[in-house]
């Protein structure tokens, strides 16, 4: 299963605030390409001989079929397709604030 990212910026917040992350950085980036990245997961107990090593967390190279988080079929061209954010996504924070001790 492939999960698209939702990419967030620093929201012009330079200094750390003691609040939950999702409250501090609520604004998503406008860069459409960034939101097309995915992280992939694989169900356990599958025949691992069908996988090829690619050393990337973004996609799993195999002859096993993959789908998006809402169950739509995907292929190796996921990065040119609109992101599938209907059911689930992974929040990705590009930068955050500075913590002063």
N, CA, C and O atoms as a MOPAC input file, in Angstrom:
PM7 MOZYME 1SCF
protein

 N      0.84500 1    -1.15700 1     0.00000 1
 C      0.00000 1     0.00000 1     0.00000 1
 C      0.90000 1     1.23200 1     0.00000 1
 O      1.90500 1     1.28700 1     0.70900 1
 N      0.52000 1     2.21000 1    -0.80400 1
 C      1.28800 1     3.44600 1    -0.90700 1
 C      0.49700 1     4.58700 1    -0.27200 1
 O     -0.67800 1     4.79000 1    -0.57800 1
 N      1.15700 1     5.32300 1     0.61400 1
 C      0.53800 1     6.46100 1     1.28800 1
 C      1.16100 1     7.74400 1     0.76400 1
 O      2.37500 1     7.92800 1     0.85600 1
 N      0.33500 1     8.63900 1     0.21000 1
 C      0.84900 1     9.93900 1    -0.22300 1
 C      1.19500 1    10.79800 1     0.97800 1
 O      0.63100 1    10.65000 1     2.06300 1
 N      2.13900 1    11.70100 1     0.75300 1
 C      2.50600 1    12.67300 1     1.77300 1
 C      1.54500 1    13.85400 1     1.69900 1
 O      0.96100 1    14.13200 1     0.65200 1
 N      1.39100 1    14.53900 1     2.81800 1
 C      0.85000 1    15.89500 1     2.86100 1
 C      2.01600 1    16.70100 1     3.42100 1
 O      2.44700 1    16.47800 1     4.55200 1
 N      2.51600 1    17.62500 1     2.63400 1
 C      3.73100 1    18.35500 1     2.99400 1
 C      3.36600 1    19.70100 1     3.61500 1
 O      2.54900 1    20.44800 1     3.07600 1
 N      3.98600 1    19.99800 1     4.76000 1
 C      3.72900 1    21.23100 1     5.49200 1
 C      5.00300 1    22.06100 1     5.56800 1
 O      6.10800 1    21.51900 1     5.60000 1
 N      4.83900 1    23.37600 1     5.59700 1
 C      5.97900 1    24.29200 1     5.69800 1
 C      6.17300 1    24.71000 1     7.15200 1
 O      5.50400 1    24.20100 1     8.05200 1
 N      7.10100 1    25.64500 1     7.37100 1
 C      7.33700 1    26.14000 1     8.73100 1
 C      6.26600 1    27.12600 1     9.18500 1
 O      6.27400 1    27.55000 1    10.34100 1
 N      5.33600 1    27.50200 1     8.29000 1
 C      4.23300 1    28.41900 1     8.61900 1
 C      4.74400 1    29.74000 1     9.20100 1
 O      4.06100 1    30.37300 1    10.00600 1
 N      5.94100 1    30.14900 1     8.79200 1
 C      6.57400 1    31.38300 1     9.27700 1
 C      6.76400 1    31.40100 1    10.79200 1
 O      6.84900 1    32.46900 1    11.39800 1
 N      6.82900 1    30.24000 1    11.39000 1
 C      7.05700 1    30.14300 1    12.83400 1
 C      8.53300 1    29.85600 1    13.06300 1
 O      9.01900 1    28.76700 1    12.75600 1
 N      9.23100 1    30.82300 1    13.59600 1
 C     10.67100 1    30.67800 1    13.79600 1
 C     11.02600 1    30.08800 1    15.14700 1
 O     11.98100 1    29.32000 1    15.26000 1
 N     10.26500 1    30.44000 1    16.17100 1
 C     10.57500 1    29.99400 1    17.52500 1
 C      9.62400 1    28.89200 1    17.98200 1
 O      8.43700 1    28.89200 1    17.65500 1
 N     10.16800 1    27.97500 1    18.73100 1
 C      9.40200 1    26.84500 1    19.25200 1
 C      8.26900 1    27.31300 1    20.16100 1
 O      8.45300 1    28.21000 1    20.98400 1
 N      7.10600 1    26.70400 1    20.00700 1
 C      5.96600 1    26.91100 1    20.90100 1
 C      5.56400 1    25.55200 1    21.44100 1
 O      5.53700 1    24.56500 1    20.70600 1
 N      5.25700 1    25.50600 1    22.71300 1
 C      4.89500 1    24.24200 1    23.35800 1
 C      3.42300 1    23.91000 1    23.08500 1
 O      2.57300 1    23.99100 1    23.97200 1
 N      3.15300 1    23.53600 1    21.83700 1
 C      1.81100 1    23.12900 1    21.40100 1
 C      1.97500 1    21.90700 1    20.49600 1
 O      3.06900 1    21.66600 1    19.98700 1
 N      0.91500 1    21.13900 1    20.28800 1
 C      1.01300 1    19.98200 1    19.38500 1
 C      1.45400 1    20.38200 1    17.97400 1
 O      1.08600 1    21.44500 1    17.47400 1
 N      2.22800 1    19.53600 1    17.35900 1
 C      2.80000 1    19.76500 1    16.02900 1
 C      1.74600 1    20.17300 1    15.00500 1
 O      1.95100 1    21.12300 1    14.25000 1
 N      0.62700 1    19.46500 1    14.97400 1
 C     -0.39600 1    19.74600 1    13.96200 1
 C     -1.07900 1    21.09300 1    14.19800 1
 O     -1.62700 1    21.66800 1    13.25900 1
 N     -1.06000 1    21.60000 1    15.40800 1
 C     -1.59000 1    22.94200 1    15.67800 1
 C     -0.58200 1    24.00700 1    15.26000 1
 O     -0.96500 1    25.06100 1    14.75500 1
 N      0.70500 1    23.73600 1    15.46900 1
 C      1.75000 1    24.71100 1    15.16100 1
 C      1.97200 1    24.88600 1    13.67000 1
 O      2.31300 1    25.97900 1    13.21900 1
 N      1.78500 1    23.82600 1    12.90100 1
 C      2.07300 1    23.88400 1    11.46200 1
 C      0.86900 1    23.38700 1    10.65800 1
 O      0.92100 1    22.28900 1    10.10300 1
 N     -0.21200 1    24.16600 1    10.58400 1
 C     -1.42600 1    23.68700 1     9.91600 1
 C     -1.46500 1    23.90700 1     8.40000 1
 O     -2.29500 1    23.30700 1     7.71700 1
 N     -0.58700 1    24.75400 1     7.86800 1
 C     -0.68400 1    25.13600 1     6.45500 1
 C      0.16400 1    24.21000 1     5.58600 1
 O      1.36400 1    24.04400 1     5.80500 1
 N     -0.49500 1    23.61400 1     4.59800 1
 C      0.20700 1    22.72700 1     3.65500 1
 C      0.93600 1    23.55900 1     2.61400 1
 O      0.55700 1    24.69600 1     2.33300 1
 N      1.98100 1    22.98500 1     2.05000 1
 C      2.73800 1    23.65200 1     0.99200 1
 C      1.90200 1    23.71400 1    -0.28500 1
 O      0.97600 1    22.92500 1    -0.47300 1
 N      2.23700 1    24.65000 1    -1.14700 1
 C      1.56100 1    24.76900 1    -2.44000 1
 C      2.26100 1    23.97400 1    -3.53100 1
 O      1.77700 1    23.91700 1    -4.66100 1
 N      3.39900 1    23.35700 1    -3.20700 1
 C      4.15400 1    22.61400 1    -4.21200 1
 C      3.45900 1    21.29000 1    -4.49200 1
 O      3.51400 1    20.37600 1    -3.66900 1
 N      2.80900 1    21.17800 1    -5.64100 1
 C      2.04200 1    19.97300 1    -5.96300 1
 C      2.93400 1    18.73700 1    -6.10100 1
 O      2.50800 1    17.63500 1    -5.75600 1
 N      4.16700 1    18.90100 1    -6.60100 1
 C      5.03700 1    17.74700 1    -6.77800 1
 C      5.37800 1    17.09200 1    -5.44000 1
 O      5.43500 1    15.86600 1    -5.34600 1
 N      5.60600 1    17.90700 1    -4.40500 1
 C      5.96400 1    17.35700 1    -3.10000 1
 C      4.89700 1    16.40700 1    -2.57200 1
 O      5.23000 1    15.37900 1    -1.98100 1
 N      3.63800 1    16.72500 1    -2.77200 1
 C      2.55700 1    15.90100 1    -2.25500 1
 C      2.36200 1    14.61000 1    -3.05300 1
 O      1.48500 1    13.81200 1    -2.72100 1
 N      3.15100 1    14.39600 1    -4.08200 1
 C      3.04700 1    13.16600 1    -4.87400 1
 C      4.02500 1    12.09100 1    -4.41400 1
 O      3.99600 1    10.97100 1    -4.92400 1
 N      4.88800 1    12.41600 1    -3.45800 1
 C      5.76000 1    11.39300 1    -2.87600 1
 C      4.91100 1    10.41200 1    -2.07700 1
 O      3.83400 1    10.76400 1    -1.59500 1
 N      5.39300 1     9.19100 1    -1.94000 1
 C      4.68500 1     8.18700 1    -1.14500 1
 C      5.66200 1     7.44700 1    -0.23500 1
 O      6.87200 1     7.45100 1    -0.46400 1
 N      5.13100 1     6.83300 1     0.76800 1
 C      5.84000 1     5.81900 1     1.56100 1
 C      5.04500 1     4.54000 1     1.35900 1
 O      3.81900 1     4.57600 1     1.25400 1
 N      5.72500 1     3.43500 1     1.30600 1
 C      5.06300 1     2.17000 1     1.00300 1
 C      5.13500 1     1.20000 1     2.16600 1
 O      6.09600 1     1.20300 1     2.93600 1
 N      4.12100 1     0.37900 1     2.28400 1
 C      4.09100 1    -0.69000 1     3.27300 1
 C      3.76200 1    -1.98800 1     2.56500 1
 O      3.14300 1    -1.98500 1     1.50000 1
 N      4.17500 1    -3.09500 1     3.15500 1
 C      3.91100 1    -4.41100 1     2.57000 1
 C      3.31300 1    -5.30700 1     3.64500 1
 O      3.77800 1    -5.31700 1     4.78400 1
 N      2.29600 1    -6.04700 1     3.28100 1
 C      1.70400 1    -7.00000 1     4.21500 1
 C      2.71500 1    -8.10600 1     4.50000 1
 O      3.37600 1    -8.59800 1     3.58600 1
 N      2.83100 1    -8.48600 1     5.74200 1
 C      3.75700 1    -9.54600 1     6.12400 1
 C      3.34900 1   -10.90600 1     5.58900 1
 O      2.22000 1   -11.08600 1     5.13200 1
 N      4.25800 1   -11.85600 1     5.64300 1
 C      4.07100 1   -13.24300 1     5.23000 1
 C      3.84700 1   -13.41000 1     3.73000 1
 O      3.33400 1   -14.43900 1     3.29000 1
 N      4.23400 1   -12.39300 1     2.93400 1
 C      4.20200 1   -12.57000 1     1.48500 1
 C      5.52300 1   -13.19900 1     1.06300 1
 O      6.49400 1   -13.16200 1     1.82000 1
 N      5.57200 1   -13.75900 1    -0.10200 1
 C      6.79100 1   -14.37800 1    -0.60900 1
 C      7.82200 1   -13.29200 1    -0.92000 1
 O      7.72000 1   -12.61000 1    -1.94000 1
 N      8.81100 1   -13.13500 1    -0.04300 1
 C      9.77100 1   -12.05300 1    -0.20900 1
 C     10.65900 1   -12.22600 1    -1.43100 1
 O     11.34900 1   -11.27900 1    -1.80700 1
 N     10.67300 1   -13.38100 1    -2.06200 1
 C     11.47900 1   -13.57500 1    -3.27100 1
 C     10.92800 1   -12.74000 1    -4.42300 1
 O     11.61400 1   -12.54200 1    -5.42600 1
 N      9.68900 1   -12.24700 1    -4.28700 1
 C      9.09800 1   -11.42400 1    -5.33000 1
 C      9.54100 1    -9.95800 1    -5.25100 1
 O      9.18900 1    -9.16200 1    -6.12200 1
 N     10.30100 1    -9.59600 1    -4.22600 1
 C     10.75900 1    -8.21900 1    -4.07300 1
 C     12.14700 1    -8.05600 1    -4.66600 1
 O     12.94500 1    -8.99300 1    -4.69600 1
 N     12.41600 1    -6.84700 1    -5.13500 1
 C     13.75500 1    -6.49900 1    -5.59600 1
 C     14.28500 1    -5.43500 1    -4.65600 1
 O     13.54200 1    -4.53800 1    -4.25700 1
 N     15.56500 1    -5.51900 1    -4.29300 1
 C     16.15400 1    -4.49600 1    -3.43300 1
 C     16.25100 1    -3.19000 1    -4.20900 1
 O     16.75400 1    -3.16100 1    -5.33200 1
 N     15.77100 1    -2.12100 1    -3.60900 1
 C     15.93200 1    -0.80900 1    -4.22100 1
 C     16.38800 1     0.23200 1    -3.20400 1
 O     16.67200 1     1.37100 1    -3.57400 1
 N     16.46100 1    -0.14400 1    -1.92900 1
 C     16.96400 1     0.72000 1    -0.87000 1
 C     16.22100 1     2.05300 1    -0.79200 1
 O     16.82000 1     3.06800 1    -0.43400 1
 N     14.95900 1     2.06800 1    -1.11200 1
 C     14.16800 1     3.28500 1    -1.04500 1
 C     12.90400 1     3.04500 1    -0.23300 1
 O     12.22500 1     2.04100 1    -0.45100 1
 N     12.56900 1     3.93200 1     0.69600 1
 C     11.32200 1     3.78500 1     1.43900 1
 C     10.11100 1     4.26900 1     0.64800 1
 O      8.97400 1     4.09000 1     1.08400 1
 N     10.34700 1     4.88300 1    -0.51300 1
 C      9.24700 1     5.47600 1    -1.25600 1
 C      8.44700 1     4.46400 1    -2.06600 1
 O      7.25100 1     4.66000 1    -2.27900 1
 N      9.05600 1     3.42900 1    -2.50500 1
 C      8.33300 1     2.45000 1    -3.30400 1
 C      9.01000 1     1.09000 1    -3.17400 1
 O     10.21700 1     0.99600 1    -2.95300 1
 N      8.22200 1     0.06300 1    -3.31400 1
 C      8.72500 1    -1.30300 1    -3.24000 1
 C      8.68900 1    -1.88100 1    -4.64700 1
 O      7.63500 1    -1.92100 1    -5.28200 1
 N      9.81700 1    -2.31800 1    -5.12000 1
 C      9.88200 1    -2.86700 1    -6.46600 1
 C      9.55400 1    -4.34600 1    -6.39100 1
 O     10.27200 1    -5.11400 1    -5.75100 1
 N      8.48200 1    -4.74400 1    -7.03500 1
 C      8.09400 1    -6.14500 1    -7.01000 1
 C      7.09400 1    -6.40500 1    -8.12000 1
 O      6.63600 1    -5.48700 1    -8.80000 1
 N      6.76600 1    -7.67600 1    -8.28600 1
 C      5.70100 1    -8.00500 1    -9.22600 1
 C      4.37200 1    -8.16300 1    -8.48400 1
 O      3.37900 1    -8.60700 1    -9.06100 1
 N      4.36400 1    -7.79400 1    -7.20100 1
 C      3.13700 1    -7.81400 1    -6.40900 1
 C      2.38700 1    -6.51400 1    -6.66200 1
 O      3.00100 1    -5.44700 1    -6.67700 1
 N      1.09700 1    -6.57600 1    -6.85700 1
 C      0.28400 1    -5.39800 1    -7.13900 1
 C      0.22600 1    -4.48600 1    -5.92300 1
 O      0.21300 1    -4.95200 1    -4.78400 1
 N      0.19200 1    -3.18800 1    -6.17300 1
 C      0.12100 1    -2.20500 1    -5.09900 1
 C     -1.13300 1    -1.35400 1    -5.27100 1
 O     -1.70900 1    -1.26500 1    -6.35500 1
 N     -1.53300 1    -0.73300 1    -4.16600 1
 C     -2.69600 1     0.15100 1    -4.21500 1
 C     -2.44400 1     1.36600 1    -3.33400 1
 O     -1.53400 1     1.38000 1    -2.50500 1
 N     -3.26700 1     2.37700 1    -3.53300 1
 C     -3.21000 1     3.55800 1    -2.67500 1
 C     -3.93600 1     3.24300 1    -1.36900 1
 O     -4.48600 1     2.15400 1    -1.20300 1
 N     -3.93300 1     4.20100 1    -0.44800 1
 C     -4.57400 1     3.96500 1     0.84600 1
 C     -6.08100 1     3.79900 1     0.73600 1
 O     -6.70800 1     3.27000 1     1.65400 1
 N     -6.67900 1     4.24100 1    -0.36900 1
 C     -8.12200 1     4.04200 1    -0.54500 1
 C     -8.43800 1     2.83200 1    -1.42000 1
 O     -9.59400 1     2.60400 1    -1.77600 1
 N     -7.40100 1     2.05200 1    -1.76800 1
 C     -7.61600 1     0.81000 1    -2.50500 1
 C     -7.53300 1     0.92600 1    -4.01000 1
 O     -7.78700 1    -0.05400 1    -4.71000 1
 N     -7.18300 1     2.10000 1    -4.53700 1
 C     -7.05900 1     2.27900 1    -5.98800 1
 C     -5.73200 1     1.69700 1    -6.45500 1
 O     -4.70700 1     1.87900 1    -5.79800 1
 N     -5.74800 1     0.99100 1    -7.59800 1
 C     -4.52300 1     0.39400 1    -8.14000 1
 C     -3.49100 1     1.47600 1    -8.44200 1
 O     -3.83700 1     2.56900 1    -8.89000 1
 N     -2.21800 1     1.16200 1    -8.19400 1
 C     -1.12700 1     2.08100 1    -8.52300 1
 C     -0.08200 1     1.33100 1    -9.33000 1
 O     -0.10300 1     0.10400 1    -9.42700 1
 N      0.82600 1     2.09500 1    -9.90100 1
 C      1.95100 1     1.48900 1   -10.60300 1
 C      3.17900 1     2.35600 1   -10.34800 1
 O      3.15400 1     3.20700 1    -9.46000 1
 N      4.23700 1     2.15800 1   -11.09900 1
 C      5.47800 1     2.88800 1   -10.88700 1
 C      5.39600 1     4.36300 1   -11.23200 1
 O      6.34200 1     5.10500 1   -10.96900 1
 N      4.28800 1     4.80700 1   -11.81700 1
 C      4.15000 1     6.20500 1   -12.22100 1
 C      3.34200 1     7.01200 1   -11.21100 1
 O      2.72700 1     8.01500 1   -11.57200 1
 N      3.33800 1     6.58800 1    -9.95800 1
 C      2.54100 1     7.25900 1    -8.93700 1
 C      2.88900 1     8.73300 1    -8.80500 1
 O      2.03500 1     9.53400 1    -8.42300 1
 N      4.13600 1     9.11000 1    -9.11500 1
 C      4.58500 1    10.48500 1    -8.91900 1
 C      4.03400 1    11.46000 1    -9.95500 1
 O      4.12900 1    12.67200 1    -9.75800 1
 N      3.46000 1    10.96400 1   -11.05500 1
 C      2.85500 1    11.87400 1   -12.02800 1
 C      1.33100 1    11.90200 1   -11.89700 1
 O      0.65800 1    12.67500 1   -12.57900 1
 N      0.80100 1    11.06600 1   -11.03100 1
 C     -0.64600 1    11.03000 1   -10.82100 1
 C     -1.02800 1    11.96000 1    -9.66900 1
 O     -0.20900 1    12.21500 1    -8.78600 1
 N     -2.25800 1    12.46600 1    -9.67100 1
 C     -2.69200 1    13.27500 1    -8.52700 1
 C     -2.63000 1    12.43200 1    -7.25700 1
 O     -2.90900 1    11.23400 1    -7.30800 1
 N     -2.27000 1    13.03000 1    -6.11500 1
 C     -2.19900 1    12.26800 1    -4.87200 1
 C     -3.56700 1    11.73700 1    -4.45900 1
 O     -4.58600 1    12.38700 1    -4.69300 1
 N     -3.59000 1    10.57200 1    -3.85400 1
 C     -4.82100 1     9.96600 1    -3.35300 1
 C     -4.85300 1    10.18200 1    -1.84400 1
 O     -4.23300 1     9.43300 1    -1.09000 1
 N     -5.57600 1    11.20300 1    -1.41300 1
 C     -5.63600 1    11.57900 1    -0.01000 1
 C     -7.00800 1    11.28600 1     0.59300 1
 O     -7.33300 1    11.76600 1     1.67900 1
 N     -7.80900 1    10.49400 1    -0.12000 1
 C     -9.19600 1    10.24700 1     0.27600 1
 C     -9.32700 1     9.54500 1     1.62800 1
 O    -10.19100 1     9.90300 1     2.42800 1
 N     -8.48600 1     8.56000 1     1.88800 1
 C     -8.62100 1     7.75500 1     3.09900 1
 C     -7.53200 1     8.02900 1     4.12600 1
 O     -7.81700 1     8.15000 1     5.31700 1
 N     -6.27800 1     8.12800 1     3.67100 1
 C     -5.16700 1     8.30800 1     4.59600 1
 C     -4.00800 1     8.99600 1     3.89500 1
 O     -3.90600 1     8.97400 1     2.66900 1
 N     -3.13700 1     9.60400 1     4.68500 1
 C     -1.91600 1    10.22300 1     4.16600 1
 C     -0.91600 1    10.31300 1     5.31100 1
 O     -1.26000 1    10.07400 1     6.46800 1
 N      0.31100 1    10.65600 1     4.98000 1
 C      1.35400 1    10.85500 1     5.98600 1
 C      1.75900 1    12.32100 1     5.98300 1
 O      2.12700 1    12.86700 1     4.94200 1
 N      1.69300 1    12.94900 1     7.13000 1
 C      2.13700 1    14.33800 1     7.22800 1
 C      3.65400 1    14.38300 1     7.19900 1
 O      4.32800 1    13.63900 1     7.91200 1
 N      4.18000 1    15.26900 1     6.36100 1
 C      5.62200 1    15.42800 1     6.21700 1
 C      5.94600 1    16.90300 1     6.45900 1
 O      5.47600 1    17.77400 1     5.72700 1
 N      6.74000 1    17.17500 1     7.47700 1
 C      7.08600 1    18.54600 1     7.84500 1
 C      8.48000 1    18.85200 1     7.31600 1
 O      9.47600 1    18.31200 1     7.79700 1
 N      8.53300 1    19.73600 1     6.30900 1
 C      9.78900 1    20.04500 1     5.63200 1
 C     10.77000 1    20.68200 1     6.60400 1
 O     11.91400 1    20.24300 1     6.71700 1
 N     10.32200 1    21.71100 1     7.30100 1
 C     11.13700 1    22.36500 1     8.31600 1
 C     10.24300 1    22.69300 1     9.49200 1
 O      9.02300 1    22.78500 1     9.35800 1
 N     10.85800 1    22.86600 1    10.63900 1
 C     10.09700 1    23.27300 1    11.82500 1
 C     10.79900 1    24.46600 1    12.45100 1
 O     11.60400 1    25.12400 1    11.79200 1
 N     10.51400 1    24.74500 1    13.67700 1
 C     11.05300 1    25.92500 1    14.34100 1
 C     12.35200 1    25.60400 1    15.08200 1
 O     12.76200 1    24.44800 1    15.18900 1
 N     12.97900 1    26.65500 1    15.58400 1
 C     14.22200 1    26.53500 1    16.33800 1
 C     13.86700 1    26.41200 1    17.82900 1
 O     13.03600 1    27.16000 1    18.34400 1
 N     14.49800 1    25.47200 1    18.49600 1
 C     14.27700 1    25.29400 1    19.92900 1
 C     15.41000 1    25.97300 1    20.67700 1
 O     16.58000 1    25.64400 1    20.48000 1
 N     15.06500 1    26.91000 1    21.52700 1
 C     16.06700 1    27.61400 1    22.33700 1
 C     16.02000 1    27.06000 1    23.75600 1
 O     14.96800 1    27.10200 1    24.39500 1
 N     17.12200 1    26.54800 1    24.25400 1
 C     17.11500 1    25.99800 1    25.61100 1
 C     17.47200 1    27.02800 1    26.65400 1
 O     17.50800 1    26.71500 1    27.84400 1

